[in-house]
Amino acid sequence: MDETTPPELFNPLQRFGQDVKRVRLGRKLTQKHLGKATGYTEAYISMVESGKQKASQRFAKGCDTAFGTNGLFEGLLHRIDEGDSPSWFVPYLNMERKATRILDYSASLVKGILQTEAYARVIFQVSNPGASAEAIDGKVAARLRRREVFERDKPPLLWAILHEASLRTVVGNAEVMSLQLEYLLEMAERPHIVLQVMPFSAGAPTAHMKPFTVLHFTDSRSVLYTETRVGGRMHDSAQTLDAALDDYDLLRAHALSPDRSLALIKTLLKEFRP
């Protein structure tokens, strides 16, 4: 793609990059100037403008500040993410970005926000067998961008309980699983992330529970997110939330302690390593 290509033939990343370049040139700024204003290298900006690199949220915000575009580029970036996600998942994504506490129970797969690139790629390839490589790339990039909430000055607290099945289910191959388990151990070192493993030995009290997530916000609101084969739902009734929090307390009580959970993950990591 080049500047002679009709705009309608650009993919979303290329359109975003062309918009950055068009406004930058309109403001008579060089890539070096924009780099200083946003905290990124000229090489990074070149990759974004050519559509070969998906911009970070911090870069989009920096562009809005440098260009005086009042949130335009940040909004464009969010719409790209939304385009790479099912429409029923978009409301959850928007709320996850604003949450101050995230309580999650994952039964068979590692939670999306904690997935590595390789793990997420396999998930999307399996669940979207007819998708193009470009479409898969977009979905993977959108998933990885969810991690950006952890880079804030005040990141949300994430308390994740992963059933042992989600750690033993082989996604891809042993190498993919090794990288995923290593990443979980790395994330667990952060003060705002708590990981617990629900062992098979916990038995019946928790075996019937389906995956769910509870989000808490600064205004004391909370929402419950659940998912089925046909999509996800948000619930905010007090009765439903109370029941979900009771379930989460039960899960925490039956799960291994954080230290014992990490020890189990390390043991599994040795099994997956060649």
C-alpha positions in Angstrom: 0.0 0.0 0.0 1.2 3.5 -0.8 -0.2 7.0 -1.0 -1.7 6.3 -4.4 -3.8 3.5 -3.0 -7.5 4.4 -2.5 -8.3 4.9 1.2 -11.1 2.3 1.1 -8.5 -0.4 0.4 -6.4 0.3 3.5 -6.8 -2.0 6.4 -7.6 -0.4 9.8 -4.0 -0.1 10.9 -3.0 1.5 7.6 -5.9 4.0 7.8 -4.9 4.9 11.3 -1.2 5.3 10.2 -2.3 7.5 7.2 -4.4 9.7 9.5 -1.4 10.2 11.8 0.8 11.1 8.9 -1.7 13.4 7.3 -2.3 15.4 10.5 1.5 15.4 11.3 2.3 16.9 8.0 -0.6 19.3 8.3 0.9 20.5 11.6 4.3 20.7 9.8 5.9 18.2 12.2 8.6 15.7 11.4 8.6 12.2 12.7 11.4 13.3 15.0 9.3 16.1 16.4 6.3 13.8 17.0 8.7 11.3 18.6 9.8 13.8 21.1 6.2 14.8 21.9 5.0 11.2 22.4 8.1 9.5 23.8 8.6 7.1 20.8 11.3 6.6 18.3 11.2 7.7 14.7 11.4 4.1 13.7 8.2 3.3 15.7 6.3 6.2 14.2 7.4 5.1 10.7 6.0 1.6 11.4 2.7 3.0 12.7 2.3 5.4 9.8 3.0 2.5 7.3 0.4 0.3 9.1 3.0 -2.3 10.1 2.8 -1.5 13.8 -0.3 -1.2 15.9 -0.1 2.0 17.9 -0.2 1.8 21.7 -2.8 3.7 23.7 -0.1 5.9 25.1 1.1 6.8 21.5 -2.5 7.6 20.5 -2.9 9.9 23.5 0.4 11.5 22.7 -0.7 12.2 19.2 -3.9 13.9 20.5 -1.8 16.1 22.8 0.7 17.0 20.1 -1.9 17.6 17.4 -4.6 19.1 19.7 -7.1 16.6 18.3 -9.1 16.2 21.6 -9.1 12.4 21.9 -9.6 11.7 18.1 -6.7 9.2 17.8 -7.4 7.5 21.1 -11.0 7.0 19.9 -9.9 5.7 16.5 -7.6 3.2 18.3 -10.5 2.0 20.5 -12.6 1.5 17.4 -9.9 -0.7 15.8 -9.9 -2.8 18.9 -13.6 -3.1 18.8 -13.5 -4.1 15.2 -11.2 -7.0 16.1 -13.5 -8.2 18.8 -17.0 -9.7 18.7 -19.7 -7.0 19.1 -21.1 -8.7 22.2 -17.6 -8.5 23.8 -17.1 -4.7 23.2 -19.2 -3.6 26.3 -17.0 -5.7 28.5 -13.8 -4.4 27.0 -14.9 -0.8 27.6 -15.7 -1.6 31.2 -12.5 -3.6 31.8 -10.5 -0.5 30.9 -12.2 1.5 33.6 -12.3 -1.1 36.4 -10.3 -0.7 39.6 -10.7 -4.3 40.7 -11.1 -7.4 38.5 -12.1 -10.7 40.0 -11.9 -13.6 37.6 -12.4 -17.3 37.6 -11.1 -19.3 34.6 -12.1 -22.9 34.2 -10.5 -24.3 31.1 -8.4 -21.6 29.5 -6.2 -18.8 30.8 -8.0 -15.5 31.1 -7.5 -13.3 27.9 -5.8 -10.4 29.7 -3.2 -12.9 31.0 -2.5 -14.7 27.7 0.7 -14.6 25.8 0.8 -13.7 22.1 1.5 -17.4 21.1 -1.3 -18.7 23.3 -3.8 -16.2 22.1 -2.9 -16.8 18.4 -3.6 -20.6 18.8 -6.9 -19.8 20.5 -8.0 -17.5 17.7 -6.8 -19.8 14.9 -8.7 -22.7 16.4 -11.9 -20.7 17.0 -11.7 -18.9 13.6 -10.5 -21.6 11.1 -11.5 -19.6 8.0 -10.0 -16.3 9.1 -7.1 -14.7 7.2 -3.7 -14.3 8.8 -4.3 -10.5 8.8 -7.6 -11.0 10.7 -5.9 -13.3 13.3 -3.1 -10.7 13.7 -5.7 -8.1 14.5 -7.5 -10.2 17.1 -4.2 -11.1 18.7 -3.1 -7.5 18.8 -6.4 -6.4 20.3 -6.1 -9.0 23.0 -2.5 -8.0 23.9 -3.6 -4.4 24.2 -5.8 -5.3 27.1 -2.6 -5.6 29.2 -2.0 -1.8 28.9 -4.3 -1.3 32.0 -1.4 -2.8 34.1 1.0 -0.1 32.9 -1.0 2.8 34.4 0.2 4.7 37.4 -2.7 3.1 39.3 -3.4 -0.2 37.7 -6.4 -2.2 38.7 -6.1 -5.1 41.1 -6.5 -8.4 39.3 -7.3 -11.4 41.4 -7.4 -14.4 39.1 -8.3 -18.0 40.1 -7.4 -20.5 37.4 -8.6 -24.0 37.6 -5.8 -26.6 37.2 -7.5 -27.7 34.0 -6.7 -24.4 32.4 -3.0 -24.9 33.1 -2.9 -28.5 31.9 -5.0 -28.1 28.8 -2.4 -28.1 26.0 -3.0 -25.1 23.8 -0.7 -25.4 20.7 2.2 -27.3 22.0 4.6 -27.6 24.9 6.6 -24.5 23.9 3.4 -22.4 23.8 2.4 -23.7 27.2 5.9 -23.1 28.6 5.8 -19.5 27.5 2.3 -19.1 29.0 3.2 -20.5 32.4 6.4 -18.4 32.5 4.3 -15.3 31.8 1.9 -16.2 34.6 4.8 -16.4 37.0 6.1 -13.1 35.8 2.8 -11.3 36.2 2.3 -12.8 39.6 5.3 -10.9 40.8 3.4 -7.6 40.4 1.9 -6.2 43.6 -1.5 -5.6 42.0 -1.9 -9.2 40.6 -2.9 -12.2 42.7 -3.0 -15.7 41.2 -4.6 -18.7 42.8 -4.9 -22.2 41.3 -8.0 -24.3 41.9 -6.6 -27.9 42.1 -8.4 -30.9 40.8 -8.3 -32.2 44.4 -10.8 -29.4 45.4 -13.4 -31.7 43.9 -17.2 -31.1 43.7 -17.7 -27.8 45.5 -16.2 -25.9 42.7 -16.3 -28.3 39.7 -19.7 -27.1 38.5 -18.9 -23.4 38.4 -18.6 -21.7 35.0 -16.1 -19.0 34.2 -17.1 -15.5 35.3 -15.6 -12.0 36.0 -16.7 -9.3 38.4 -15.6 -5.7 37.7 -15.5 -3.0 40.4 -15.4 0.7 39.7 -14.4 3.9 41.6 -18.0 4.9 42.0 -18.7 1.7 44.0 -20.6 0.1 41.0 -19.9 -3.5 40.2 -20.9 -5.7 37.2 -20.8 -9.4 36.6 -19.7 -10.7 33.2 -20.6 -14.3 32.0 -20.1 -15.9 28.7 -21.7 -18.7 26.7 -21.2 -20.2 23.2 -23.4 -17.5 21.7 -21.9 -14.4 23.5 -21.4 -12.6 26.7 -23.7 -10.9 29.1 -23.3 -8.1 31.7 -25.3 -8.3 35.0 -25.7 -5.6 37.6 -28.6 -6.6 39.8 -27.6 -6.7 43.5 -29.0 -10.2 44.0 -26.9 -11.6 41.0 -23.8 -9.8 42.1 -24.1 -11.0 45.7 -24.4 -14.5 44.5 -21.4 -14.2 42.3 -19.3 -12.7 45.1 -20.4 -15.5 47.4 -19.3 -18.0 44.7 -15.9 -16.2 44.4 -15.4 -16.4 48.2 -16.0 -20.1 48.0 -13.5 -20.4 45.1 -10.9 -18.5 47.0 -11.4 -20.7 50.1 -11.0 -23.9 48.1 -8.1 -22.7 45.9 -4.4 -23.1 46.8 -2.8 -20.2 48.5 -0.9 -17.8 46.2 2.5 -19.3 47.2 1.3 -22.9 46.7 -0.3 -21.9 43.4 2.9 -20.5 42.1 4.7 -23.6 43.2 2.3 -25.8 41.2 2.7 -23.6 38.2 6.5 -24.0 38.4 6.0 -27.8 38.7 3.8 -27.8 35.6 6.4 -25.6 33.8 9.0 -28.3 34.3 6.7 -30.9 32.8 6.2 -28.8 29.6 9.8 -27.9 29.1 11.7 -30.2 26.9 
